[in-house]
Amino acid sequence: MSIDSVLIPAAVLGGMGLFFGVLLAVSSKVFHVDQDPRIAEITDTLPGANCGGCGYAGCSNLASAIVEGKVPVSSCPVGGAAVAQKIAAIMGVEAGDVAKMVAHVNCRGGLNAHRKYEYAGLSDCMAASKVAGGPLDCTYGCLGYGSCVQACRYGALHIENGVAVVDAKKCVACGQCVAACPRHLISIVSAKQDVFVSCSSHLRGAELRRICNIGCIGCMLCQKACPTGAITVTDNLASIDYDKCINCGACANACPRKLIVNARESAPASKPAQ
């Protein structure tokens, strides 16, 4: 093998590498887009949880959206009012009032819900729901195997009497539990809200009574008791319009099933399903 047969290919490869290197350097200059420095500032101000609770894939994406004016400065549920104020200062705007939000589990079934069988598989709600539709007769009820608990980074959820419960003091409304629940029972609401309909079933009253001791039977007594028209019964389930609700608790007092919870009052103890 001659020296030329080695040097020539090496020289060609070296020349190609140099050419493409120069090409990339020139391209980076030609196509460079200056980033608004506020994006980096806001990203550093955000808590860095990258939880997706704001609706974006990560904190840097949210920062870009804020700078572009797509979302308000108060869009980070984890950071709350303190972070919103700092971002507002960077953007040169007023933060306004930032209402604290928390997660709420729309079910109090647990021990009150009848079971088809005793599940002995993985302690995961999705896994349990795959076995004959889950161990509960109610296809709307909380399975109680803690997928939401595992998803929460802040220790704000636990299982109590077979149903998930939120610790409002720890909850930052990141929405990870909402995404983790296979039955879509968790919603994000204002922390100022005291009254909740803790049921998600749309079954008719007679059918619901057979499988749960506490579920909504659509009797409409809560709707009749509400002085502001904030609670209505649609498709056999009561729901609250929080823009109208004044937290008076009249609906909770009127509910014969005690499934409407007033957080200012102690909730009744669960009773095992018969």
C-alpha positions in Angstrom: 0.0 0.0 0.0 1.5 3.4 -1.0 1.5 6.5 1.2 -0.6 8.3 -1.4 -3.4 5.7 -1.0 -3.6 6.6 2.7 -2.9 10.4 2.6 -5.3 11.2 -0.2 -8.5 9.8 1.4 -7.5 11.3 4.7 -7.0 14.7 3.1 -10.4 14.4 1.4 -12.1 13.5 4.6 -10.3 16.3 6.4 -11.3 18.8 3.7 -14.9 17.7 3.9 -15.0 18.0 7.7 -13.5 21.5 7.4 -16.0 22.5 4.7 -19.0 21.3 6.7 -17.7 22.9 9.9 -17.4 26.3 8.1 -20.8 25.7 6.6 -22.4 25.1 10.0 -20.7 28.1 11.5 -21.9 30.4 8.7 -25.4 28.9 9.0 -25.6 29.5 12.7 -24.7 33.2 12.1 -27.1 33.6 9.2 -30.1 31.8 10.8 -29.4 32.9 14.4 -32.5 34.3 16.1 -32.0 36.5 19.1 -33.9 35.2 22.2 -35.7 37.7 24.4 -33.5 37.9 27.5 -36.7 37.9 29.6 -37.3 34.3 28.7 -34.2 33.2 30.6 -35.0 35.5 33.5 -38.5 34.1 33.8 -37.3 30.5 33.5 -34.9 31.1 36.4 -37.7 32.6 38.4 -40.1 29.7 37.9 -39.8 26.8 40.4 -38.3 24.4 37.8 -40.8 21.6 38.6 -41.6 21.1 34.9 -44.8 19.5 36.0 -47.0 20.5 33.1 -49.6 22.0 35.5 -49.5 25.3 33.4 -50.4 23.4 30.2 -46.9 23.6 28.8 -44.2 20.9 28.6 -41.8 22.7 30.8 -40.9 25.9 32.6 -38.9 27.3 29.7 -41.9 26.8 27.4 -44.1 28.6 29.8 -41.6 31.4 30.0 -41.7 31.8 26.2 -45.5 31.8 26.2 -45.6 34.5 28.9 -43.1 36.7 27.0 -45.1 36.3 23.8 -48.3 37.4 25.7 -50.0 34.0 25.2 -50.7 33.5 28.9 -50.8 35.7 32.0 -47.8 36.1 34.4 -49.8 34.1 37.0 -49.9 30.9 34.9 -47.6 28.9 37.1 -49.8 27.1 39.7 -46.8 25.8 41.7 -45.2 29.2 42.1 -48.4 30.9 43.1 -48.7 34.6 44.0 -45.0 35.1 44.9 -43.7 33.9 41.6 -46.4 35.8 39.7 -45.3 39.0 41.3 -41.6 38.4 40.3 -42.6 37.6 36.8 -44.8 40.7 36.6 -41.8 42.8 37.6 -39.7 41.3 34.8 -42.5 41.9 32.3 -43.3 45.4 33.7 -46.9 44.6 34.3 -49.3 44.2 37.3 -49.7 40.6 38.5 -53.2 41.2 39.9 -54.9 38.9 42.3 -53.6 35.3 42.0 -56.2 32.9 43.5 -54.7 29.8 45.1 -56.0 26.6 43.4 -56.2 23.1 44.8 -57.1 19.6 43.6 -60.4 18.0 44.7 -61.4 14.4 44.4 -65.0 14.1 43.2 -65.8 10.9 45.0 -66.4 9.8 48.5 -67.2 6.2 47.7 -64.4 4.2 49.3 -65.9 1.9 51.9 -69.4 3.0 50.8 -69.0 1.5 47.4 -69.9 -2.1 46.7 -67.2 -4.4 45.4 -67.5 -7.1 42.7 -64.3 -8.8 43.9 -61.2 -8.3 46.0 -58.4 -7.0 43.8 -54.9 -8.4 44.6 -52.8 -7.1 41.7 -50.5 -4.1 41.4 -51.3 -1.2 43.6 -52.2 1.0 40.6 -55.6 2.3 39.6 -55.0 1.9 35.9 -53.9 -1.8 36.4 -56.9 -2.4 38.6 -59.3 -0.9 36.1 -58.1 -3.3 33.4 -59.3 -6.4 35.4 -63.0 -6.8 34.5 -63.4 -3.0 34.7 -62.1 -2.7 38.2 -63.2 -4.2 41.5 -66.0 -1.6 42.1 -69.6 -2.1 40.9 -69.6 1.7 40.3 -67.6 2.5 37.1 -67.3 6.1 38.2 -65.9 5.6 41.7 -62.4 6.1 43.1 -60.5 2.8 42.9 -58.3 3.8 45.8 -55.0 2.2 44.7 -53.0 5.5 44.8 -52.0 6.3 41.2 -52.7 10.0 42.1 -50.7 9.6 45.3 -47.7 8.3 43.4 -48.0 11.1 40.8 -48.0 13.9 43.4 -44.5 15.3 44.0 -45.6 17.3 47.0 -47.2 14.6 49.2 -50.6 16.3 49.0 -52.6 13.1 48.5 -53.2 10.0 50.5 -55.7 7.2 50.6 -58.3 7.3 53.4 -61.1 4.7 53.8 -60.5 3.5 50.3 -60.6 6.9 48.5 -58.1 9.5 47.6 -58.0 12.7 49.8 -56.2 16.0 49.1 -54.3 17.9 51.7 -55.1 21.5 50.6 -52.2 22.9 52.5 -49.7 20.9 50.5 -51.4 21.0 47.2 -49.9 23.3 44.5 -52.5 22.5 41.8 -49.9 21.2 39.4 -52.4 18.8 37.9 -50.3 15.7 37.9 -53.0 13.8 39.9 -55.6 14.9 37.4 -53.6 13.3 34.6 -52.9 10.2 36.6 -56.5 9.3 37.5 -57.9 6.8 35.0 -61.5 7.7 36.0 -61.0 11.5 35.7 -62.3 12.1 39.2 -59.9 14.9 40.2 -60.5 18.6 39.3 -58.6 21.8 40.1 -60.8 24.3 42.0 -60.3 27.5 43.9 -58.9 27.1 47.4 -61.6 29.5 48.6 -64.3 27.0 47.7 -65.7 25.1 50.6 -68.6 23.2 49.2 -68.2 20.2 46.8 -70.3 17.6 45.1 -68.2 14.5 45.9 -69.6 12.1 43.3 -69.1 11.6 39.6 -71.8 9.0 38.9 -74.5 9.5 36.2 -76.4 6.4 37.1 -80.1 6.6 37.9 -81.0 6.8 41.6 -82.4 3.3 41.9 -79.4 1.7 40.3 -76.9 3.9 42.2 -78.5 2.9 45.5 -77.7 -0.7 44.9 -74.0 -0.2 44.5 -73.1 2.8 46.7 -74.4 4.0 50.0 -73.4 7.6 49.4 -73.6 8.5 45.7 -75.8 11.2 44.1 -79.3 9.9 43.3 -80.4 13.1 41.4 -83.2 13.9 43.9 -82.7 17.7 43.3 -83.2 18.7 46.9 -79.8 20.5 46.8 -80.9 22.4 43.7 -84.2 23.5 45.4 -82.3 24.6 48.6 -79.6 26.7 46.8 -80.5 30.4 47.2 -78.3 31.6 44.3 -79.1 28.9 41.7 -75.5 27.7 41.8 -76.3 24.0 42.0 -78.2 22.1 39.3 -78.9 18.4 38.6 -78.1 17.3 35.1 -78.0 13.7 33.9 -78.6 12.4 37.4 -75.7 14.3 39.0 -75.6 17.5 40.9 -72.9 20.1 39.9 -71.9 23.5 41.3 -71.3 26.7 39.3 -68.6 28.2 41.4 -69.1 31.6 39.9 -72.5 31.7 41.6 -71.7 29.7 44.8 -71.5 31.7 48.0 -70.4 28.7 50.2 -73.5 28.9 52.3 -73.7 25.1 52.7 -77.5 25.0 52.1 -77.1 22.3 49.5 -74.9 20.2 51.9 -77.5 20.4 54.6 -80.3 19.4 52.2 -78.5 16.4 50.7 -80.0 13.2 52.1 -77.0 11.2 51.0 -74.4 13.5 52.7 -72.3 13.4 49.6 -72.1 17.2 49.3 -69.2 18.2 51.5 -68.8 21.5 53.3 -65.1 21.8 54.1 -65.9 24.1 57.0 -67.7 21.3 58.8 -66.5 17.9 59.8 -67.4 15.3 57.2 -69.5 12.3 58.4 -67.6 9.1 58.9 -67.8 6.5 56.1 -69.9 3.4 56.7 -69.0 0.1 55.1 -71.1 -1.0 52.2 -73.6 -3.7 52.9 
